Amino acid sequence: MSTVVVVGVQWGDEGKGKVVDLLAREADIIVRFQGGSNAGHTLVVGGKKTVVRLIPSGVLHSGKVCVIGNGVVVDPETLVEEIDTLQQQGCLMDPSLLKISETAHLIMPYHKAIDIARERLRGEGKIGTTGRGIGPTYEDKMARGGIRFVDLLDDDIFSEKLKRNLQEKNSYLSVILKDQTLEYQPIFDNYRRFRDRLAPHVTNTSLYLHNEIARGRKVLFEGAQGTMLDIDHGTYPYVTSSNTVAGAVCTGAGIAPQQIHGVIGISKAYTTRVGSGPFPTELFGPEGETIRRKGGEFGTVTGRPRRCGWFDAVVARTAARLNGVNSFALTKIDVLSGFSTLRVCTAYEYKGKRYEEVPASANVLEQLTPIYEELPGWSEQLTDIRSLDALPANTRRYVERIEQLVNVPVKMISVGAGREETILIRPTFF
């Protein structure tokens, strides 16, 4: 295989950043293909924590090319700040190591203003967005009114589109959302400064990836969020604004389907969710608090506490099918040390009907009953373990049961936050 896709199989925050960082050692190119700056990935190398939001998680490896695909919506201010921070650490000193798709859409200040104002008006019915303008940017993309990097490179085109959009957005902000309007000149001047910084990186990334894959270069595609947040296949309407599944690589990076050679699904050994929406295995008592505390379950970008629950095999099984997952990476299994008994959700029940996969109705998901299977826990600490055989017997039994329920082999187990705190059951993924 020369191309591998990494996707989350839960509601995001599964540890994709660590897995991508680890796999990037073998890759030549790492690509983000969807999402925006609301998806932060935390990397811990040598005890030092680095958070990336837009730039692929392989950036800490010297000489790797990082690509931001056309499916990503880009906040240029955030991207410039991220580049500055990484360069202070000695990364991305060579401009050719970062490539931005010329057809990626820009997040504008009015997108953020609309995002925040809408959530305020929704009140208790809010979706739980991060307020970073991701959804409104994708809306403009679909409505064919968005502004792309290729537009930013031309002052006249950018000015014309910005004026036209501001007229529409200011009317919407003031009349419908009862919020403040925005001025043209400060936005134009700021984005021109962003253009001067980012223009050297802007290129036809679709053609670049096609040519590099044809050369046999190893390409790693990094997803953001998780399968259950997919706009089509997730727990709608409590989802993100883009397609998060592996199939989105084709549209979000501009490659052909036959150029995808393998898919790795990332899952925590338990389940978490940020924001509103149904969560069948959510824990509300001390067990959930213990997982949150031990797992450091707070949003990378927002700092919001994550909702925690038992492992949901129904979610993982549905996601494995949707993505065509070849193997699993199981993260944060060390967090479960100390529980005498663990529970795994094997199916759902609602009004006498059994569900083996996630139902489409959010209403059903809110009211169903998870069917649990109990497994013996373990007390041993796992952080220093580097082989499957060295794991406690009950830990191995837990991993094996997950494999059986999801029907996908586990090929990587994370036993800590650090890059080296990992059990690789299969030494190579390319």
N, C-alpha and C positions, 0 to 999 in steps of 0.2 A: 504494500500500500504506500502511496505517496501523499494522500490527503486524508486527514482525519478531522471529524467534527466533534466538538465537545459541547454537550447540551445539558441543562439542568432538567431533572425529571420530577421536580416537586414545584413549589411556588417561588423558586429563586433562592438565593443565599445558600446554595448547596456546597459551596467551596470550589466553584469552577476556577476561580483565580489561582488557587494553589495548584490545582491539577494542570491547568494550562502552563503555569510557570514551570512545573516539573517536566511536562512533555516537551516544552519548548527547547530543552537541551538537544533533542533529536531533530527538531524542525529547522527549516531555513527561513520560513515566512509564517507569521501569525496574523490572522485576519479577524477583525470584528465585523459582523455582517448585519446587525440590527440593534435596536435600542438607542439609548442616549446616555446622558450623564447622570441619570437616575440610577444607573446600575454600577455600583462601586465594587471592585474586586480588591480584597486585602491580600497582600503578599508578605510573608515573613521569611526573611533570609538572614541568617547569622544573628537572629534575635532582633533584627531591625524591621519595623513594619512600614510598608509602602502601600498607599491606596491609589489605584488607577481607576478612572471613570470612563474614559473614551479610548485611550491608547491600549492596545492589547496587552495582556498580562505577561507576555514573553519579553517585555521591554528590558527587564533587568539582566537578560543574557546578552553578552557582547556580540555584536555583528549580526543580530537577527533583524530582519526587515519586518516592520509593523505596518499593517494596512488597515485603514478605516474605510470600510466599503460603502457603497451607495445606499444601502439599506439603513445606515445609521443616520440619526438626526443629530446634528452637531451644534453645540453651543460654543462659538468660537472663543468667547472670553474664558470659559472653563478650560478649553483645549490649550490656549496659550499659557494659562496658569499651570496646567499640568506639565507642559513641555518645559517651562521654566524650572519647576520643582525637580523634574527628572534630570535636567541638565546640571543642576546643582549637585546631583549625586553622580555625575559623570556619564549619564546615559544620553542617547540621542545626540551626541556631539557631531555625528555625520548626518547632514540633512537627508541623504538618500535612504536612511534607515526608517524614515516615516513617510508613508504615502497616503494621501487623502483623495478619495474619489471626487472627481469634478462634478459628479451628479448627485452627491450627498446633499441633503437639504439642511438649511440653516435654521436653528432656533433663534427667533427674534424676541426682543423685549415684550412685544405685544402678545406673544404666545404665553410667556410667563404670567403676564398680568391677567390674561383670560383664564388661565389654569387656576390661579389662586382665587380669583373672584367667583368662578363657578363653584369651587369647593365650598366657599363661604356660604353661597346661596343654597347649596344642597342641604346644609345643616346636618341633621342626623342621618340623612341618606347619602352622605358623601362616599365617594368611591375609595378615597385614601391615596390620591396621587401625591407625588412629592412636590408639586408646584413648580416644576422646572420646565414646563412648557412642552413636554414630550408629546402628549396627546394632541393639543392644538396644532403642532407642527405637522404631525402625520395627517391631520384633517386637511390642512392646506395642501399637502402633497396630493391627497386623493381628489381634492377639489380643483387641482391644477392651478393653484394660485401661490404655490410655494416659491421660495427663493433658494437657488442652489449655489454651490461654490463657483460654478462656471459663470453665473450671473454676477457674483461678487467681484470677479476679475475685471469686469467692464463697468466703469463709473456710470456711464449713461444708462445702461440697462438696469444696473442696481438701483440708481436714483429713481428711475421711472417705476419700477416694481415696488420699491419701498413707499413712494408717495401714494400709489394706487392702493396698496394694502393698508397703509395707515388711515386713509380716508374711510375705508370699510371698517377696520378694527376699532377706530376711535368712536365711530357711531355705535357700534355694538357695545363697547365698554361703557359709554356714557348713558345710552338710552336703555339698554337691556340689563346690563350688569351693575349699573349705578356706581361706576368706578371712575377713576381719573383717566384722562386721555394722555397720549404721549406725543412728544414733539419730534419732528423730522430731523432737524439738523444734528442734535447730539447723537442720535442713532447712526446717521450717515457717517459722521466723523469717527465715531468709535469703530464702526465696522470697516472703515477704510484702514484704520490702524491694524485691526486684526488681519485684514487682507494682506498687508505688507509683510506681516510675520508668517502667514500660512501659505502664501502663494507658491513658494519654492517646493512645497510638498504636494500640491494639487496636480493630479494626473489622471489618465484613463486607467484606473486600477483593474477594471474588468479585462482589458487587453493584456495588461501586465501579468495578471494571474494566469490567464490562458496560456501565455507563452512560457511562464515559469513551470507550470504543471507539465506542459509538453516536454520540457527539458528534463523532467524527472525530479524537480525540486520538491522537498517535503514541506507541505503546507498544512498548518493547523488552523482550523476555523473555530473561533471562540464565540459562543452564544452568551447573551445577557438574559437576566431574569430566568424563568423556568417554564416548563411545558404547560403547567396549570395556569399560567398567566398569558398564554397565547390568545390572541384576539379572536381566533376561530375555534380553537380546541380547548381553551381553558374554561375556568368557572365564571363565565360571562354573566353580568357585566363587570365583575370584580377582576379585571384583567389589565394587562398593559396594552399599548396602542399598536403593537407590531406582532408579526408572526415570530415566535421564539423557537419553533421546531426546526429540526435538521433540514427539512425541505426548503426553508427560507434562505439557506445558503445560496441556492441557485439565483434567486431574485435579488438578495441582499448583497451578494458579492459579484454577481454577473458571470457565473460559471455554469457549465452544462451539467445535467443530472449524472451522467456517466463519469463525471470527474470527481464524484464523492465516493471514496473507497472504504470508509469505515466510520462508525459513530460510537462514541463513548458517552454513556449516560452517567451523570454525577448525582448522587443521592446521599443525604445525611443518613446516619444509622437510626435517626428519629425523624420527625417532621417539624418544620416551622413555616410560619406565614407572617408577613407584615401587612398591615392595613386591614381593610374591611373584607368581608366575604366569607362564604362557608368554609368550615375546617372540621371535618368529621371526627378526627382523633384528638382534638384540642384538649389539653389538660388545664384545669382551673385551680387545682390545689397545690400542695407542697411539691408534688412530683414535677409539675410543670415549672415551678419556680426553681427547683434544683437544676433542671436541665438548662434553663435560661442563664442561671448564674454560672454554672460550670462551663457552659458552651459559649459564654460571652455573646449571648444572642440579642444583639442590638444592631440596628441598621448601619452599614458601613458609611453610607452617604447621609442619612437622616438622623441617625442615633436613636430611632424609635425602637422600643422593646419589641422583640419578635414574639409572636404567639407560638407556644411549643406543644407538641403532642407526640404520641407513639408513632412508630413507623407504619405507614399506610401502603400496604402492598397493592391495593386497588389503584391508587394513584400511580405508583411506580410501574405497574403492569400496563396500564393505559398509555403511559408515556413511552414505555419501551416499544409498544406497537406503533405508535404515531411516528416515532423517530427512527425506527429500524435499528434499535440499539444492538450493537454486537457484544459489548461488555460494559460492566458497571465499575465505577470507582465509588467506594463507600467511605464517606468522610465522618469525622468526629465520633468514631465508635468509642474513643477513650472517655467521652463525656458520660457514657452509660455505666462506667465502673462504679460499683457501690450500690447498685439496685439489686435487691434480692430476687425480684421477679420482674421480667419485662413482658410487655404486651405488644403484639403485632396484629394489625387489622388485616384480616384475610378476605373480607367481603362486606357488603352493606345489606341492610334489610329495611324495606319501606312498604308498609301496608301489605305485608305478606309476600312481597316479591323480593327475591334475592338478586343483588347486583354484583357481578364480578368485575365490571369496569365502571368508570365514573359516569353517572347519568348527566344528561345535558342540562336538566332543569336546576337552577340555583335554589328554587323553592324546595325541591326534593332533597337536595344536598343539605339544606339547613335542617331538615326534619328527620332524616333517616337515622338508623341506629347502626353503628359499626359493630361488626362481628369480630371478636378478639380471640386470639390464641395466646396462651401464656407459655413463656419460656423461662428457664432458670437463669438468673443473672450471675454476675461475678464480682469479686471484690478487688482483684488484682489491678494495679496500674499498668497501662499498656504503652506509655509514651516511648519507652526505650526498646520496644520489641521491633525487630526488623524482618521477621520471617513468619509465615503462616503457621508452621509447626510449633513455634514458640508461644503462640496465643493460648490463653486458658481454654480448656475443653469447652466450656459453656459459651465462650466468645466464638469459637469456631462453629459450634452448633447454631448459634444465632445467624452467622454469615451464611451457612449452608441452607438454613431455612428460608432466608431471603432469596437466595438463588433459586430454590425450588418454587417459591410463590410467584416470582417474577419471570422465571424461565430464561434468565440471562446470567452468564457467569460473572462473578466478581473477580476482577483482575488487578485491582489496586485498593488498598485499605489505608486510610489516613488515621494515624494514632496520635496526632498532635498538630499544632499550627505551623511548625517549621517545615521548610522544604524537605529536610532530611528525615522527618518523622513520618515515614511512609513505608508500607509493605508493598513491594512490587511483586505480584504473583507471576506476572508475565513481564520480563525485563524490557521488552521493546514494543512499541505500538505502531511503528511504521514498517 
